[in-house]
Amino acid sequence: MNFRSVSLSLLKFLFTLWLTVSCVFLLSRLLPAINAPKGMQEADTVIYGAANAATLAKVKSDYLKRNGLLDPLFYIDISLKGKVLAAQLKPDELDKVWVEKAVLRHGFNQVAKFYGVWNDWKKLVPDTVHSTLTHHLLLWTNDNAPIARAAPYQEITKLLKAQPSLESAQLLSHWQNLQNQRAPLYYHLPAVQWQGTNNAYHHWLMNLLQGNLGTSTQDYQQVSARISHAIGTTVIIGLLGLIMATAVAYFVGFYFAHHSRGIATRLALKVLYLLDSIPAFLIALLVLTIYVVAGGSMLPIFPQEGSFIAHTASLLSNPSVVLGSVCIALLVTPHLTLQLHRSLEEQLGQLYYRTARAKGLSQKETLKKHIMPNALLPSLTLLSEVTIGIMAGALVIEITFSLPGLGNLLAQSILTADYPVIVGITLLLLIFRQVVVSLTHFAFVLLDPRLRNG
Amino acid sequence: MKLMTGDFFVLPAYQLDPEGLLSSIPYRLVRQKHDSLALTQNFKKFAAFLSSAAIARDTSFVKGSGPYKLTSWSSGRALLLEKKKNWWAKNLSSQKSGLHANPEKIVYQVVPDNAAALLALKSQQVDVMDNIPLVSFQEMQRDPKYRQLFNFYTPSSYDLIFMGMNGEDPLLKDKATRQALAHLINVPLVVSSLHGGLATPTVGLVHPQEKTFYNSELQPLKFDSQKSIQLLTASGWRKSSSGWEKKINGQTRSLKLNLLYRAGNTDFENMALLFQQNASKVGIPISLQAMESSQINEKLLSRDFDLYFRTLVGNPFSYNLVPLLHTSNAKVGGANVTGFGNRQTDLLLERIAKEERTTEKAILLKELQQKMQEESNMVFLYFQQSKIVVSKKIDSVVVSALKPGYDVLRFIKK
């Protein structure tokens, strides 16, 4: 383990972290609901309050500008050379589609002439003529095969011939000239454009590095504030549950190895297999039912606001938190214990065990000094896997016991379509997972001398 | 329908409108011109002030003129409200004023899991619960042990379930086709089998209990396959070996439709299956698409759909249906997703929005309901009924169609 290998591992970790964060950014841009403010999503389901289409469009475009959704996506933009040239003509939103296609098919110069006359022509003709011609142009754009394009081409020619003005005649002649030109092939080559640092990815990354994950659309709080309020409960029930489960797994595993032929061992193994197959929500409901039937109260306890210690103490004295940790322990113990048991059984079959016994060590001493350390190493990987998997269990348990933890927050934000919070929590969980995996790998290298020397 | 304390929010202006913006504008102007008002600088600033996090959560800001103050809010767990010591209406007679404030303390407990919530109710740890799943509600009603402990209420709500059709789609442009599809829904069967009878069928978007405005002369929707076939034939559809066909814009199109509904909603899923069954008997293949709600919103706003099931949230106080039904909002992006309307209905909607006199408004609304039933862009099925269970320890229970469905301020714990 030298400086070089440590720094390489660190670099690898940072690179994977960056890749994860960028993937989450891409996913967040693919969400269907980011393109309109939340209240506008279900405009057709309320009888009161909604505005007319023009106001809705204005509010939506304000929202898009405010949230940087109209900015370029990344530092560089790759598009066809022809499209880059077409952008020089500065076409309107409506005309952009067919202008780009025209440039790609027939070249820049001719389209520039046509578009110049078009801008003057459309001011002089009635709206219906303009919109019909635009409609035919869009049809002409969509049909890629030259044969299919013939029909809209004829329609456009016919329409322009029917107009009496001079501008229409000019437009028609440019239109007919257009069809005789073919754009050079290099228009279809990719062109890379530098967009600068005013792009969505850059803003997002900078905000992330400063801890700004956005604002919740549910109650306008900062996402980081909502997550930090919720994370305490989850950490407490997760940690307590994990400690309980690890302790039980260790002692019970030890007992199983010591009394591998006993009736108690065989019965306990069967119980553990059964417990492993019961789904999490059922375990949580069973525990809650037993608690309520035994006279427990489900009434909420308002936590003490104040110092961190007072807050934590009040959380720990909350029966729901204790029950939650017990449920997490019940979820995780069978898997840990059974794996440790299998690992111990494997080690018990090794020759060094027989040597140790032959040398005069008791079974208990051999187990403690020699077998356990070897059996624990694979359990370390298992422990990291279980730590990551506790999140899923925590979600179910927090919902059942109505604990205001991260799992409950995630479920609530999915149901209320609070996308900033969902993205924030997903990011947090992915980073947590990576950190745990890296720490496990590091611990492995520290504990196992065989890995230390490559 | 009984009005409850708190149906109309009375809020302290010094707290929420410190610059007196609203007091300077007459109410009629706000009602009729709220679109243009919303775009002014003053109102934008006002909106930004009201949309801040503090107003949503801080107990020093969350204040009303009602009898209770928000003492503590444990996010995701519970809210505690305590009676104010010097409430301005303390000495008014509640009989005359309708302003009640019986409980000293109210605790709203948040229980996200239905099973856990029912456990809390059955073990009498909570006194009132609403939005109970149908099967559990019916089971509790049948059990003599719970009948002794609880009272069961099913007030109607203003949540209206309807089927929408895309009137701009060439297949559905003709209203006879839409009427034909409307006759394939068996509303009485849906109400009895999916809701245990706990839903109120309706002919339009006015609740039947609004007797002044409800058009009781209109016939409710009847399930009739023969009528459906007649209407399709009258619209120009011809039955062939591969289904119904019609020449539209020079091309032969066959009648195949997709039906969207929100995923996870079992009522919609079951209704969709029933509709698919009825339609297949008549020869119309319907493909069902369960989608997440924001995906449905996108499809509806971009008019990329044929049929859909949705819930419309209404209230009996406001009938400004212009944003929902006016043709100016039928463009892509507008809320009139079914493309309903013509010049006549537009004028009708504009008159309804401005009309303040009840008798005239009733005539206009009844005409609108009749026109909507004819056009069948939106086929209204039924109003949902809430399922509320209240402990017998609570006296003086009043239920209402308006949310939350019960008047907690009248409750007296025995």
HADDOCK unambig.tbl for C-alpha pairs under 7 A between the chains (distance, minus, plus):
assign (segid A and resid 32 and name CA) (segid B and resid 294 and name CA) 6.36 0.50 0.50
assign (segid A and resid 32 and name CA) (segid B and resid 295 and name CA) 6.38 0.50 0.50
assign (segid A and resid 33 and name CA) (segid B and resid 294 and name CA) 5.92 0.50 0.50
assign (segid A and resid 41 and name CA) (segid B and resid 297 and name CA) 6.14 0.50 0.50
assign (segid A and resid 42 and name CA) (segid B and resid 297 and name CA) 6.45 0.50 0.50
assign (segid A and resid 43 and name CA) (segid B and resid 335 and name CA) 5.49 0.50 0.50
assign (segid A and resid 44 and name CA) (segid B and resid 324 and name CA) 6.17 0.50 0.50
assign (segid A and resid 44 and name CA) (segid B and resid 335 and name CA) 4.69 0.50 0.50
assign (segid A and resid 44 and name CA) (segid B and resid 336 and name CA) 6.66 0.50 0.50
assign (segid A and resid 45 and name CA) (segid B and resid 311 and name CA) 6.40 0.50 0.50
assign (segid A and resid 45 and name CA) (segid B and resid 312 and name CA) 4.48 0.50 0.50
assign (segid A and resid 45 and name CA) (segid B and resid 313 and name CA) 6.01 0.50 0.50
assign (segid A and resid 46 and name CA) (segid B and resid 312 and name CA) 5.70 0.50 0.50
assign (segid A and resid 46 and name CA) (segid B and resid 313 and name CA) 4.93 0.50 0.50
assign (segid A and resid 46 and name CA) (segid B and resid 314 and name CA) 6.16 0.50 0.50
assign (segid A and resid 47 and name CA) (segid B and resid 313 and name CA) 6.35 0.50 0.50
assign (segid A and resid 47 and name CA) (segid B and resid 314 and name CA) 5.18 0.50 0.50
assign (segid A and resid 47 and name CA) (segid B and resid 321 and name CA) 6.17 0.50 0.50
assign (segid A and resid 47 and name CA) (segid B and resid 324 and name CA) 6.97 0.50 0.50
assign (segid A and resid 48 and name CA) (segid B and resid 318 and name CA) 6.54 0.50 0.50
assign (segid A and resid 48 and name CA) (segid B and resid 320 and name CA) 6.36 0.50 0.50
assign (segid A and resid 50 and name CA) (segid B and resid 323 and name CA) 5.80 0.50 0.50
assign (segid A and resid 51 and name CA) (segid B and resid 35 and name CA) 5.83 0.50 0.50
assign (segid A and resid 51 and name CA) (segid B and resid 323 and name CA) 5.76 0.50 0.50
assign (segid A and resid 52 and name CA) (segid B and resid 323 and name CA) 5.21 0.50 0.50
assign (segid A and resid 52 and name CA) (segid B and resid 329 and name CA) 5.99 0.50 0.50
assign (segid A and resid 52 and name CA) (segid B and resid 334 and name CA) 6.85 0.50 0.50
assign (segid A and resid 53 and name CA) (segid B and resid 329 and name CA) 5.13 0.50 0.50
assign (segid A and resid 53 and name CA) (segid B and resid 333 and name CA) 6.43 0.50 0.50
assign (segid A and resid 53 and name CA) (segid B and resid 334 and name CA) 4.52 0.50 0.50
assign (segid A and resid 55 and name CA) (segid B and resid 35 and name CA) 6.46 0.50 0.50
assign (segid A and resid 219 and name CA) (segid B and resid 53 and name CA) 6.22 0.50 0.50
assign (segid A and resid 219 and name CA) (segid B and resid 56 and name CA) 6.07 0.50 0.50
assign (segid A and resid 220 and name CA) (segid B and resid 52 and name CA) 6.28 0.50 0.50
assign (segid A and resid 220 and name CA) (segid B and resid 53 and name CA) 4.74 0.50 0.50
assign (segid A and resid 221 and name CA) (segid B and resid 53 and name CA) 5.14 0.50 0.50
assign (segid A and resid 298 and name CA) (segid B and resid 120 and name CA) 6.74 0.50 0.50
assign (segid A and resid 298 and name CA) (segid B and resid 125 and name CA) 6.74 0.50 0.50
assign (segid A and resid 299 and name CA) (segid B and resid 125 and name CA) 6.89 0.50 0.50
assign (segid A and resid 300 and name CA) (segid B and resid 77 and name CA) 6.64 0.50 0.50
assign (segid A and resid 300 and name CA) (segid B and resid 78 and name CA) 6.38 0.50 0.50
assign (segid A and resid 300 and name CA) (segid B and resid 109 and name CA) 6.92 0.50 0.50
assign (segid A and resid 302 and name CA) (segid B and resid 74 and name CA) 6.13 0.50 0.50
assign (segid A and resid 399 and name CA) (segid B and resid 112 and name CA) 5.74 0.50 0.50
assign (segid A and resid 399 and name CA) (segid B and resid 113 and name CA) 5.83 0.50 0.50
assign (segid A and resid 400 and name CA) (segid B and resid 113 and name CA) 5.35 0.50 0.50
assign (segid A and resid 400 and name CA) (segid B and resid 116 and name CA) 5.97 0.50 0.50
assign (segid A and resid 402 and name CA) (segid B and resid 77 and name CA) 6.27 0.50 0.50
assign (segid A and resid 402 and name CA) (segid B and resid 110 and name CA) 6.99 0.50 0.50
assign (segid A and resid 402 and name CA) (segid B and resid 111 and name CA) 5.42 0.50 0.50
assign (segid A and resid 402 and name CA) (segid B and resid 112 and name CA) 6.21 0.50 0.50
assign (segid A and resid 403 and name CA) (segid B and resid 77 and name CA) 6.77 0.50 0.50
assign (segid A and resid 404 and name CA) (segid B and resid 75 and name CA) 6.69 0.50 0.50
assign (segid A and resid 404 and name CA) (segid B and resid 76 and name CA) 5.25 0.50 0.50
assign (segid A and resid 404 and name CA) (segid B and resid 77 and name CA) 6.40 0.50 0.50
